Amino acid sequence: MTPVFEHTIAPGAAWSARVAGGREIRLSAVTDRANCSLLIFAASDPVDRMNIPDTLKAQYSARIRPPMVLMSDRGTALASMTGSSLDWHDALCGHGLDIHADRHGRSSYATDRNEWRRSARTGLLSELRKNGRNDSHLHATVNLFSKVALDADAGLRFIPDHCRAGDWVTLRAELDLLLVASTAPHPLDPRWSPAPVEVAIAPAAPVTEDDPSRTWRAESARALEQSERVFA
């Protein structure tokens, strides 16, 4: 499908957009080691927001990958992951905080201009406020393009070479959505090396009865049925 919108989120920057239901959102890593911390809301109701614990629990997973459904607090399918060049997107570690950016040295716009280091939290909150929301609407993110694994002490460690330039993921908006994203590094990434991410939005292909997200699990099918009732 021909994109109706294209944008490049600069390294370490944040972005937000309202996306109509029935659109496909393709996010692509421009360079290696990209990370995109993503929030999703139903555009019509800020209470209906992506619930990471429920999404993982209902689909028996510790990671996000196709053809999983990203569910809201009320069990509604907000978006389906329809494809990806990677089989693992982190949903355990949350987004980076100011403390994660500051460990690379204090930074500000006054001294560093557009190169100043902003945490994912700072960027996400800025975009939420642009959309009439505040820190009470901030919730757990999916960290697209990032992977973590257990280390020898049963803690989580960052996998540095998981994402390469050209890796991509596609999401299908099941409802009218508000997307909020930051390209600040993953909180466990020991380097400050943010990468740009390209966004392309286009009409999604028609959904069929044998759609992989619908047949993935009974729980994902119920979430999609709930979104169809809301969308109708």
C-alpha positions in Angstrom: 0.0 0.0 0.0 1.2 3.5 -0.7 1.9 5.4 2.5 -0.4 8.3 3.3 2.1 9.6 5.9 5.9 9.3 6.4 8.1 10.7 9.1 11.6 10.0 10.6 11.8 10.2 14.4 15.3 11.6 15.0 17.7 9.9 17.3 16.7 10.4 21.0 13.6 12.4 20.0 9.9 11.8 20.6 6.9 11.8 18.3 3.1 11.3 18.5 0.3 11.0 16.0 -3.4 10.0 15.8 -3.9 7.0 13.5 -7.3 5.9 12.1 -8.4 2.4 12.6 -7.7 0.2 9.7 -4.3 1.7 9.0 -1.0 -0.1 9.0 1.9 1.5 10.9 5.4 0.4 9.7 8.4 1.3 11.9 11.9 0.7 10.5 15.3 1.0 12.1 17.5 3.4 10.0 20.7 2.2 11.7 21.8 -0.5 14.0 20.8 -0.7 17.7 17.5 1.2 17.3 15.0 1.3 20.1 11.5 2.7 20.0 9.6 3.0 23.3 5.9 3.0 22.3 2.7 4.0 24.1 -0.7 3.2 22.6 -4.1 4.7 23.5 -7.6 4.5 22.1 -7.9 8.0 20.6 -11.5 8.4 22.0 -10.8 7.3 25.6 -7.5 7.9 27.5 -8.5 5.3 30.0 -8.4 2.6 27.3 -4.6 2.3 27.0 -2.2 -0.5 26.3 -1.8 -2.9 29.2 1.5 -4.7 28.9 0.9 -7.2 31.8 -2.5 -8.2 30.4 -1.1 -8.4 26.9 1.7 -10.8 27.9 -0.4 -12.8 30.4 -3.3 -13.4 28.1 -1.1 -14.6 25.2 1.4 -16.6 27.4 4.4 -14.7 26.4 7.3 -12.7 27.9 8.0 -10.8 24.6 6.0 -9.1 21.9 6.1 -10.7 18.4 3.8 -11.3 15.5 0.9 -12.1 15.4 0.2 -10.9 19.0 -2.5 -8.4 19.8 -1.7 -5.4 22.0 -4.6 -5.2 24.5 -6.0 -2.4 26.5 -6.9 -2.3 30.2 -10.4 -3.5 29.2 -9.3 -6.4 27.0 -9.9 -4.5 23.8 -7.4 -5.0 20.9 -5.8 -1.7 20.2 -3.3 -3.0 17.6 -2.1 -6.2 16.1 1.6 -6.9 15.3 1.1 -8.2 11.7 4.8 -8.6 10.8 8.4 -8.1 11.9 11.9 -8.9 10.8 12.6 -9.6 14.5 11.0 -12.2 16.7 11.5 -10.4 20.0 10.4 -6.9 21.2 11.0 -6.1 24.8 8.0 -5.5 27.1 9.6 -6.2 30.5 11.9 -3.3 31.1 9.8 -0.2 30.6 11.1 3.1 29.1 14.3 4.9 30.1 14.2 7.5 32.9 16.3 10.6 33.5 18.7 8.6 35.7 19.5 6.4 32.6 20.3 9.5 30.5 22.3 11.2 33.3 24.7 8.3 33.7 26.2 9.4 30.4 26.8 12.9 31.8 24.4 15.8 32.5 23.1 17.5 29.3 20.8 20.4 28.4 19.6 22.2 25.3 21.5 25.3 26.5 24.8 23.5 26.2 24.2 20.7 23.7 21.4 22.1 21.4 19.8 19.3 19.4 22.3 16.8 20.7 21.1 17.1 24.3 20.3 13.8 26.0 16.6 13.4 26.8 15.3 10.3 28.5 12.4 8.4 27.0 10.3 9.6 29.9 11.0 13.2 29.2 10.1 12.8 25.5 7.0 10.7 26.1 5.7 13.2 28.7 6.3 16.1 26.3 4.2 14.4 23.6 1.5 13.4 26.0 1.1 17.1 27.0 0.8 18.1 23.4 -2.2 15.8 23.2 -3.9 17.2 26.3 -2.7 14.4 28.7 -0.2 14.3 31.5 2.0 12.1 33.6 -1.0 10.2 35.0 -1.5 8.8 31.5 2.1 7.4 31.2 2.2 3.6 31.3 4.5 0.7 30.4 5.9 0.7 26.9 6.8 -1.8 24.3 10.5 -1.3 23.4 10.4 -2.1 19.7 13.7 -3.5 18.2 15.1 -4.3 21.7 15.7 -7.7 23.4 16.7 -8.7 26.9 17.7 -12.1 28.3 18.5 -13.6 31.7 22.1 -13.3 32.9 24.0 -15.7 35.2 22.5 -14.1 38.2 18.9 -14.3 37.0 18.8 -10.6 36.2 18.0 -9.1 32.8 20.8 -8.1 30.4 20.5 -6.1 27.2 21.3 -7.9 23.9 23.3 -5.3 21.9 23.3 -6.7 18.4 19.6 -7.7 18.2 18.6 -4.8 15.9 20.3 -4.1 12.6 19.7 -1.3 10.1 16.6 -2.2 8.0 14.8 -4.2 10.7 11.1 -3.4 10.7 7.8 -4.0 12.4 4.2 -3.5 11.3 1.2 -2.8 13.5 -2.5 -2.7 12.3 -4.6 -0.2 14.1 -7.8 -2.0 15.3 -9.3 1.3 16.6 -8.6 5.0 16.1 -5.4 5.3 18.1 -3.0 7.8 19.7 0.6 6.6 19.3 3.4 8.2 21.4 7.0 7.1 20.8 10.6 7.9 21.9 13.8 6.8 20.2 15.9 7.2 23.4 18.0 4.1 24.1 16.7 1.1 26.0 17.2 1.6 29.8 19.6 -1.3 30.0 21.7 -0.2 27.0 25.1 0.8 28.5 25.8 3.2 25.6 24.0 6.4 24.6 23.7 5.7 20.9 20.1 6.5 19.9 19.1 5.7 16.4 16.5 7.2 14.1 13.3 5.3 13.3 11.2 5.7 10.1 7.4 5.7 10.4 5.1 5.0 7.4 1.3 4.8 7.7 -0.8 3.3 4.9 -4.2 1.6 4.5 -4.0 -2.0 6.0 -5.0 -5.0 4.0 -8.5 -6.3 4.6 -8.8 -8.6 7.6 -10.0 -12.1 6.9 -11.4 -14.8 9.1 -8.1 -16.7 9.0 -6.1 -13.6 10.0 -3.1 -14.8 12.1 -3.8 -12.4 15.0 -7.3 -13.8 15.2 -6.3 -17.4 15.1 -3.2 -16.9 17.4 -5.1 -17.6 20.6 -8.7 -17.6 21.8 -7.8 -14.6 24.0 -6.5 -12.6 21.0 -9.6 -13.5 19.1 -11.8 -12.2 21.9 -9.9 -8.9 22.1 -10.3 -8.4 18.3 -14.0 -9.1 18.6 -14.3 -6.5 21.3 -12.5 -3.9 19.2 -14.9 -4.7 16.3 -17.9 -3.9 18.5 -16.3 -0.7 19.6 -15.2 0.3 16.1 -18.6 -0.5 14.7 
